[in-house]
């Protein structure tokens, strides 16, 4: 089946299945070979979705599991079927897909390129000229920017000099204020020194009181240390008693650890056995899957061959009917041309008869007018003579 026919048949169904457009067949080079995919991990046909999992014999399948439509027999239209249809079409028709005039398309493309190439050259020239003008404008802008920066530098230097002069004046005023402040500060320090001396004497008296209080605290702390030493001796005896209990607990812990180690070893053995059974079951499933795939592939091949035979038979029947219709149309055309020639001959004869009748009528009219212009007594004879003369002459 042609890929274009498949796309037409599935155009109204793909939206309800996956919501994507049916992919076109991958392009082929001049020798008819399909262009390889840049990403080996994607589908070999649609080049969109990743390949499905392992296929037969542990190999990665070439196509994805995407379903693009459902055909009239209820079968899924996948990338594998589309690829098979594309291979059949290419083998039957080569590079010229039915329904497309590739030679005419090539001529149209050639004419379009012939018209576009001068435009491209003009655009390249304009682009180059624009680049030159932009570069010149950029150079002029840089020159103006340098001049502006130099002017700003000179103005900044002048402002710095003016600021330095103002700063010198302010510094002189500050030095005078600082001298006054230092004098006032010296007076305050002298008063503070006198106050500190008085405070130091009061602090000495308070320190003597604190020393006596600290001596009393030292005596109380010494008594507390003696009581703590007695408590430490009692706790040491208690710890000795608990050491035996700890050793018994360690022995029980070692027994529990040995039991856990034995359980772990049995568990690992069971895990190994389960893994072996799983591997064997997986191998059996893969073998059955391979057999099912082979049977399905053979069934699909038979159906495809039958479908191809039916299509070829329908194509030959349609071709024979078209040839018969062409022959019938050719015979009808010959009969129509014969009828047209006879009609043209009849028309020519009718035209000649019409001209003869017109000439005869004109002669009769002129003769009647002439007879009416003569004596009335001879009118019947002249009219008989006029009517008999054209008949005998005709």
Long-range contacts (C-beta under 8 A, 24 or more apart in sequence): 1-85, 1-88, 1-89, 1-307, 1-311, 2-85, 2-89, 2-97, 2-98, 3-82, 3-85, 3-86, 3-89, 3-97, 4-97, 4-98, 4-99, 6-69, 6-77, 6-82, 6-85, 9-69, 9-71, 9-72, 10-68, 10-69, 10-70, 10-71, 10-77, 13-69, 13-70, 14-68, 14-69, 17-67, 17-68, 17-69, 17-70, 18-66, 18-67, 18-68, 20-66, 20-68, 22-68, 22-69, 22-77, 22-82, 23-47, 23-48, 23-68, 23-79, 23-82, 25-82, 25-83, 25-86, 26-86, 28-90, 28-95, 32-90, 32-94, 32-95, 43-79, 44-79, 44-83, 45-79, 45-80, 45-82, 45-83, 45-86, 46-79, 46-82, 54-286, 55-293, 56-289, 56-290, 56-293, 56-294, 57-290, 58-286, 84-304, 88-308, 356-394, 360-390, 360-394, 363-390, 364-390
